Amino acid sequence: MDALFDQGPFAPCPAPFNLAAYVLSHAQDLGDKIALAVVSPKGAQRWSYAKLEQAVRGVATGFLDAGLPRGGRVILRLGNTVDFPVAFLGAIAAGLIPVPTAAALTTPEITKLADELDPVAVIAGPGVPLPDHPAPVIMADALEAMFTNPPADYAMGDPDRPAYMVYTSGTSGRPRGVVHAHRAIWARRMMWDGWYGLTQTDRLLHAGAFNWTYTLGTGLLDPWAMGATALIPAADVEASALPLLLKRYDATIFAAAPGVYRQMLKSDAPLSLPKLRHGLSAGEKLPEATRLAWTERTGTAIYEALGMSECSTFVSACPDHPATPPASGYPQTGRRLAVLDSDLNITKRGSAGQLAISNRDPGMMIAYWNAPDETAERFHGEWFLTGDTVEMAEDGAITYLGRGDDMMNAGGFRVSPVEVEATLSKFPGVAEVAATEIRVKSDATVIAAFYVTSQDVDESALSEFAQTHLARYKQPRLYVKMDALPKGGNGKLNRKALRQHWEADHDQA
């Protein structure tokens, strides 16, 4: 049987359409219901659906009054406050294209992105590094002053037109802007039953930062589109406090990256969560040890999903269709997926190959920003090539076997080794450097930098250099000095060999 999943297309996106109008449509019938609570052990900041929509449409008015042209890019440099989703949706409501960025990016990093995007504005929170760019900066206090503006009409239009951009690291070492259409939010309805088991009565707590696309979609936009309540920990909340928040605020669904589950399990704090129905995991492969430990401690399951910035999540387990490990889940109903062999032909079920997504998928990106060649390289006829190696079982279950490239994963963020290597190679005395993700425990991996020197190098100084020039999630956690780096017959760096040799020489218990 061919390794192809197709049970018919998903319902088409309505037209005309606006992503923000769709997400906040329940403000009309659930205006007084709590849409968002930013929670901490000290209390919660609560926003009703009516208050949230007023702020979003008020911000849209403010952007238009400021002369920001429709279709212009707006860079978001905001922390974990309600300003982030209000600015994101406000820009979309006004016909602008918001570009969320990680607050941890340094000034040189965000300047590179700004030079590429040529934004019409930058929305910034206090203390967040800003780009060296002439675009006007709208600070958070000025943004908040827009919340009470008269509400703007939503900019309706073709659901295939650009709505927002997110950045993902590429194997070239240069982050790539992924342009998504308004229809992308409509495609996420396939996750409601296929992953979340989401209902209007749910209270979903997501442990990630607002500017992460996993949090933005799963933690905010999808609960609001359903009419549920989103719970987000305040910026200063540690993982050790999450069990308290889950219990105190009656969370029924918990979403996080595997690393957060591991941190919570390390604590001796009770994990008695009577209202929790289940957990969700994405961003990196969920270790089986973590899954089992969580279920033993809480009595609830974790449902995993596979996805990527270019098409969000498309393979998942769910309460109605749990997957048997090591499978991650099943293609969501409405998706069209295939597993391709080395010749890019559909292989047979039970055979390993590259996971591919149909270009007909309504959640598929429009393109990489200003990169037509890179966009074309990712498509082979109908199929978008994910670069991930998987196997499709006879019943359609998908087992993730590994990345087809050398991309690293740091707490759910994809990190290019080339970018890390290019930065560290600028440090005096570093002759060669290779970055790779290594397993330091059975359920934990870190980014490691293996380097060859031409003169004495102070490792602490090298680490400080990385802290200055790389966002925290990109910084190596381990530095290993080598006499030489392994290379293939063509002189190409063999990161896989580095990883395998290090792990073989160290205890992974």
C-alpha positions in Angstrom: 0.0 0.0 0.0 1.3 3.4 -0.9 2.5 5.7 1.8 -0.1 8.3 0.9 -2.8 9.8 3.1 -5.8 11.5 1.5 -9.3 11.4 2.8 -10.5 14.4 0.8 -9.8 18.1 1.1 -10.7 20.3 4.0 -13.6 22.8 3.7 -12.5 25.8 1.7 -11.8 29.1 3.5 -14.7 31.6 3.2 -14.2 34.7 1.1 -13.8 37.6 1.7 -11.8 36.9 4.8 -9.6 38.5 7.4 -7.6 36.4 9.9 -8.2 38.8 12.8 -11.9 39.1 12.2 -12.2 35.3 12.2 -10.2 34.8 15.4 -12.2 37.4 17.3 -15.6 36.5 15.8 -16.8 35.2 19.2 -16.6 38.8 20.6 -20.2 39.1 19.2 -21.7 36.2 21.1 -19.3 35.8 24.0 -18.3 39.4 24.7 -18.2 39.0 28.5 -16.4 35.7 28.5 -12.7 35.7 29.5 -10.6 35.3 26.3 -7.2 35.7 27.9 -5.7 35.5 31.4 -2.0 36.3 31.9 -1.5 34.3 35.1 1.1 34.2 37.9 1.1 33.0 41.5 0.3 36.6 42.5 -2.8 36.9 40.4 -4.1 37.3 36.8 -4.6 40.0 34.2 -7.9 39.1 32.5 -9.3 40.2 29.1 -12.8 39.6 27.9 -13.6 38.9 24.3 -15.2 42.3 24.0 -12.3 44.1 25.6 -9.8 42.2 23.5 -11.5 43.0 20.2 -11.9 46.7 21.1 -8.1 46.8 21.7 -7.3 45.1 18.5 -9.6 47.3 16.4 -8.4 50.4 18.2 -4.8 49.5 17.4 -5.8 49.0 13.8 -7.2 52.5 13.8 -4.0 53.8 15.3 -1.8 52.1 12.7 -3.9 53.5 9.9 -4.0 57.0 11.4 -0.2 56.9 11.6 -0.1 56.4 7.9 1.2 52.9 7.8 0.4 51.5 4.3 -1.6 48.3 3.9 0.7 45.5 2.9 3.6 47.0 4.8 5.7 44.8 7.2 5.6 45.6 10.9 8.2 44.0 13.1 7.1 43.0 16.6 9.7 43.4 19.3 7.5 42.7 22.3 7.8 40.5 25.4 5.2 38.2 27.1 2.5 40.8 27.6 -1.0 41.2 26.1 0.6 43.9 23.8 1.9 41.2 21.6 -1.3 39.5 20.4 -3.1 42.9 20.3 -0.4 44.3 18.0 -0.3 41.1 15.9 -4.0 41.0 15.3 -4.3 44.8 15.1 -1.9 44.9 12.3 -3.7 42.1 10.4 -7.1 43.8 11.0 -5.6 46.9 9.4 -4.2 45.0 6.4 -0.6 45.2 7.5 1.7 42.2 7.7 3.1 41.6 11.3 6.4 39.8 11.7 6.8 38.3 15.2 10.4 38.1 16.4 12.0 36.5 19.5 12.7 39.2 22.1 16.1 37.5 22.7 17.5 38.5 19.3 20.4 40.9 19.6 20.7 44.2 17.9 22.9 42.8 15.0 20.5 39.9 14.5 17.3 42.0 14.4 19.1 44.6 12.2 19.8 41.9 9.6 16.1 41.0 9.5 15.0 44.6 9.3 17.3 45.2 6.3 15.7 42.3 4.6 12.1 43.3 5.5 12.3 47.1 5.1 9.5 47.5 7.7 7.1 50.4 7.8 7.2 50.3 11.6 8.7 48.5 14.6 6.5 47.9 17.7 8.7 47.6 20.8 8.5 46.8 24.4 10.9 48.3 27.0 14.4 46.9 27.1 14.0 44.8 23.9 16.9 45.3 21.4 15.9 47.4 18.4 17.1 47.3 14.8 19.4 49.9 13.4 16.8 50.9 10.8 15.0 54.2 9.9 11.5 52.7 10.4 9.5 54.5 13.0 9.3 52.8 16.4 6.0 52.6 18.3 6.8 51.9 21.9 4.4 49.8 24.1 2.9 52.8 26.0 2.0 54.5 22.7 0.5 51.2 21.5 -1.6 50.8 24.6 -2.9 54.4 24.1 -4.4 53.1 20.9 -6.5 50.5 22.6 -9.4 52.9 23.2 -9.4 54.4 19.7 -12.7 54.1 17.7 -12.6 50.6 16.2 -11.5 50.2 12.6 -13.3 48.1 10.1 -11.5 44.8 9.3 -9.6 44.8 6.0 -11.4 42.0 4.2 -10.1 40.4 1.0 -8.8 37.3 -0.7 -7.9 34.6 1.8 -4.8 33.7 -0.3 -3.2 37.1 0.3 -0.4 37.5 2.8 -1.4 38.0 6.4 1.8 37.6 8.5 5.3 36.3 8.4 7.4 34.2 10.8 11.1 33.4 10.7 12.7 30.0 10.6 16.4 29.2 10.4 17.6 27.7 7.1 20.5 25.3 6.4 22.2 28.2 4.7 22.7 29.8 8.1 20.4 32.8 7.1 17.0 32.9 8.7 14.2 32.7 6.2 11.0 34.7 6.3 7.9 32.4 5.9 5.0 34.3 4.4 1.6 32.9 5.4 -1.8 33.7 3.9 -5.0 34.6 5.9 -6.3 31.1 5.1 -3.6 29.6 7.3 -5.8 30.2 10.4 -8.7 28.5 8.7 -6.5 25.4 8.1 -5.8 25.2 11.8 -9.4 24.0 12.4 -8.0 20.6 11.4 -6.1 20.6 14.7 -9.2 21.1 16.8 -10.3 17.5 16.7 -7.1 16.1 15.2 -4.8 17.2 18.0 -6.4 19.3 20.7 -9.7 17.8 21.4 -10.7 21.4 21.9 -14.1 22.6 23.0 -15.5 26.0 23.9 -15.5 25.2 27.6 -11.7 24.5 27.7 -9.1 26.6 29.5 -5.9 26.0 27.6 -2.6 27.0 29.3 0.4 27.3 27.1 3.9 27.5 28.7 5.6 29.2 25.8 6.4 32.9 25.0 3.9 34.8 22.9 6.4 35.4 20.1 6.8 31.6 19.5 4.5 30.4 16.7 3.6 27.4 18.7 2.3 29.6 21.5 0.7 32.1 19.1 -1.3 29.5 17.3 -2.0 26.8 19.9 -2.0 29.0 22.9 -3.9 32.0 21.7 -5.4 32.1 18.2 -7.0 28.6 18.1 -8.7 28.9 21.6 -10.1 32.3 20.6 -11.4 31.1 17.3 -13.1 28.3 19.2 -14.5 30.6 21.9 -12.4 29.0 24.7 -10.2 30.7 27.3 -6.4 31.1 26.8 -4.1 31.0 29.9 -0.6 32.3 29.5 2.0 32.5 32.3 3.4 35.9 33.0 7.0 36.6 31.7 8.6 36.0 35.1 7.0 32.6 35.9 9.4 29.7 36.2 8.5 26.1 35.2 8.4 25.1 38.9 5.4 27.4 39.3 3.4 25.8 36.4 1.7 23.0 38.5 0.3 25.7 40.8 -1.0 27.7 37.9 -2.5 24.7 36.2 -4.4 23.9 39.3 -5.3 27.4 40.5 -6.7 28.5 37.2 -8.5 25.2 36.4 -6.6 24.5 33.2 -8.1 21.7 31.2 -5.5 21.4 28.5 -1.7 22.1 28.9 0.6 22.8 26.0 4.3 23.0 26.1 7.6 21.8 24.5 9.1 18.6 25.9 11.7 20.4 27.8 9.1 22.1 29.9 7.5 18.8 30.8 11.0 17.5 31.8 11.6 20.6 34.0 8.3 20.1 35.8 8.9 16.4 36.4 12.3 17.3 38.0 10.5 19.1 40.8 9.1 17.4 43.9 6.1 19.6 43.8 2.8 17.7 43.6 1.3 17.2 40.2 -2.3 16.8 41.3 -4.3 18.4 38.5 -7.9 17.3 38.8 -9.3 19.6 36.0 -6.6 18.7 33.5 -7.8 16.5 30.7 -4.5 16.1 28.8 -1.3 17.7 27.6 -0.1 18.7 24.2 3.5 18.6 23.0 5.3 20.0 19.9 8.5 21.8 18.9 10.7 18.7 19.2 10.4 15.0 19.5 8.8 14.0 22.8 11.0 11.4 24.6 9.1 8.3 25.6 10.6 8.5 29.1 9.0 12.0 29.5 5.7 10.8 28.3 5.6 7.9 30.7 6.7 9.9 33.7 4.1 12.6 33.1 1.3 10.0 32.8 2.4 8.3 35.9 2.6 11.5 37.9 -0.6 13.1 36.6 -2.8 10.4 35.3 -3.2 12.3 32.0 -1.9 11.6 28.5 0.3 13.8 26.3 -0.6 14.1 22.7 2.3 14.9 20.3 2.3 16.7 17.0 4.7 17.1 14.2 4.9 20.3 12.2 7.0 23.1 10.9 6.9 26.9 10.4 5.9 26.4 6.7 2.7 24.5 7.5 2.2 24.5 11.2 1.3 21.0 12.6 -0.2 18.3 10.3 0.5 15.0 12.0 -0.8 14.5 15.6 -2.3 12.1 18.1 -5.5 13.2 19.9 -7.9 12.0 22.6 -10.1 10.3 20.0 -7.2 8.7 18.1 -4.2 8.1 20.4 -1.0 6.9 18.8 1.1 3.9 20.0 4.7 4.9 20.6 7.1 5.3 18.8 4.6 6.8 16.4 3.9 10.5 16.9 0.4 10.4 15.5 -1.7 10.4 12.3 -2.2 12.8 9.5 -5.0 15.2 10.4 -8.3 14.7 8.5 -8.3 17.1 5.5 -4.5 16.8 5.0 -2.8 15.2 2.0 0.6 13.7 2.9 3.0 11.3 1.4 6.3 9.6 2.2 8.8 9.9 -0.7 11.8 7.7 -1.5 15.2 8.9 -2.5 13.9 9.5 -6.1 11.1 11.6 -4.7 8.5 9.0 -5.6 5.8 7.8 -3.2 7.2 4.8 -1.3 5.3 2.0 0.3 3.9 2.0 3.9 6.5 0.5 6.3 9.4 2.1 4.4 11.4 5.0 5.6 11.4 8.2 3.5 11.0 11.9 3.4 7.7 13.3 4.7 6.0 15.6 2.1 2.9 17.8 2.2 0.7 18.6 -0.7 0.8 22.2 -2.0 -3.0 22.1 -1.9 -2.9 22.2 1.9 -4.7 25.4 3.0 -2.1 25.9 5.7 0.9 25.8 3.3 3.0 28.9 3.2 2.8 31.3 0.2 6.6 31.5 -0.1 9.8 32.4 1.6 10.2 36.1 1.7 12.3 37.4 -1.3 13.7 33.9 -1.9 12.1 32.5 -5.1 14.9 30.0 -5.6 14.8 28.7 -2.1 11.0 28.4 -2.3 11.2 26.4 -5.6 13.8 24.1 -4.1 11.4 23.0 -1.4 8.7 21.9 -3.9 8.8 18.8 -6.2 5.7 19.0 -8.3 2.8 18.8 -5.9 4.9 18.0 -2.9 6.5 20.3 -0.3 9.6 18.5 0.9 9.9 18.7 4.7 13.4 17.2 5.0 12.2 15.0 7.9 12.6 11.2 7.7 9.5 9.3 8.7 7.8 6.0 8.3 4.1 5.5 7.6 2.6 2.3 9.1 -0.2 0.3 7.5 -2.8 2.1 9.6 -1.4 5.6 8.6 0.5 6.2 11.9 3.6 8.4 11.3 6.9 7.6 13.2 9.5 10.4 13.2 13.0 9.0 12.5 15.0 12.2 12.5 15.8 15.3 10.6 17.1 14.9 7.1 19.5 17.8 7.6 21.6 19.0 10.4 19.1 21.5 11.9 19.3 21.7 15.7 16.5 22.1 18.1 16.7 24.3 21.2 13.6 24.1 23.4 11.4 23.9 20.3 13.3 26.6 18.3 15.0 25.4 15.1 18.5 26.6 15.0 20.9 26.5 12.0 24.4 25.1 12.9 25.8 27.2 10.1 24.6 30.4 11.8 26.2 29.4 15.1 29.4 28.3 13.4 29.6 31.5 11.4 29.4 33.6 14.6 31.9 31.6 16.7 34.4 31.5 13.8 34.8 35.2 14.2 36.4 34.7 17.7 40.2 35.2 17.7 42.0 31.9 17.6 39.1 29.8 16.5 40.3 28.1 13.3 37.3 25.8 12.7 34.1 25.2 14.5 31.1 22.8 14.2 27.8 23.1 16.0 25.5 20.1 16.5 22.8 18.9 18.8 23.9 16.2 21.2 22.1 14.0 23.6 23.5 14.5 27.2 20.8 12.5 28.9 18.2 9.9 27.8 15.6 12.7 27.6 17.6 15.9 27.0 19.8 17.4 24.2 21.8 20.6 24.0 23.7 22.5 21.4 27.4 21.8 21.4 30.3 23.6 19.7 33.3 21.6 18.7 36.2 23.8 17.8 39.8 23.7 16.6 42.2 26.5 17.6 45.2 28.2 16.0 46.2 29.7 19.3 45.2 29.5 23.0 41.5 30.2 23.4 39.8 31.0 26.7 36.6 29.0 26.7 34.8 31.3 29.1 35.6 34.2 26.8 34.3 32.3 23.8 31.1 31.6 25.7 30.8 35.3 26.6 31.3 36.1 22.9 28.4 33.8 22.0 26.2 35.5 24.6 26.8 38.9 23.0 26.2 37.9 19.4 23.6 35.1 19.6 20.1 34.8 21.1 20.1 32.7 24.2 18.4 29.7 22.6 21.1 29.7 19.9 24.1 29.7 22.3 26.0 26.4 22.8 25.7 24.9 26.2 28.8 22.7 25.7 32.2 23.6 24.2 34.6 20.8 23.2 38.1 21.5 21.9 39.2 19.2 19.1 42.5 18.5 17.3 40.6 18.2 14.1 36.9 18.0 12.9 35.7 14.9 11.1 35.1 15.4 7.3 34.0 13.3 4.4 35.9 12.4 1.3 34.8 15.6 -0.4 36.0 17.7 2.6 32.5 18.4 3.8 32.1 18.7 7.6 30.5 15.5 9.1 28.4 16.8 12.0 26.7 13.4 12.4 30.0 11.8 13.1 30.8 14.4 15.7 27.5 13.7 17.4 27.8 10.0 17.3 31.4 9.9 18.6 30.6 12.2 21.5 27.5 10.3 22.5 29.3 7.0 22.3 32.1 8.3 24.6 29.7 9.6 27.2 27.2 8.1 29.5 23.6 8.8 28.3 21.8 7.4 31.3 
